[in-house]
Amino acid sequence: MKQLTVKTATEADFFQRGRKLARSADRNEPLPEECVISFEDPAEMLKLLTTARLTLLRAIKEQPSSITQLAQRLHRTRGTVKRDVDQLASYGLVEVESIALPGRGRMKEIHPRAGRLRLEASIE
């Protein structure tokens, strides 16, 4: 996926976007390679996208790594990074991939879900 957008939007905006995508699909037009995650309340969006989590997202985009490696790079505890990764993954901002390590078991590597993350917020 090329772009992931996190934004504030109303329920009406959500359904309007859905109708637009359905019309495009009905006409066999290519659908955009993007995902949109919307929040009705900007405070809820900010609750998810804290300064620490935005820093974590940048680090993951720069170099996908394990939770332990991310914690070391960001000088944070493994437990706090794990909690943040779990939150970001539950909203679809990152993906957790289990990778086999020869002779050493498995490792979970964290990847960005999209090449570009776009944030939009408006207060009306």
C-alpha positions, 0 to 999 in steps of 0.5 A: 500500500502506498499511503495510509491516511489518519484523519478526523471525519464525520460519519457522513464523510465516511459513507460519502467516501464509501459511495465514491469508492463503490461507484469507481468499482462499479465502473471498473476504475482502479481503486486508490492504493490507500487506506483511511482510518478516521476518527470523529473526535480529534482527541481520540486521534491524538490519544492514539498518535502520541509524540512517543508513538509518532517517534516510534512510527518514524523509527519503524519506517526508517528501519523495520526492526524487532521490538527489542531493537526498536526499544534500544534505538529509542532508549525506551523499555521493551514493555512500553515499545511493545504496548505502543506497537500493539496499539499501532497494530490494532489500528492498522498503522504497522504490521507485525511479521513473525520471522524464523531465525536459523537455530534461534527460534522466531522473531517478530519484525515490525513494518510500516503498513504503508510507504507514506503516512498522512495525518489530517485533523480539523476541528469544526 
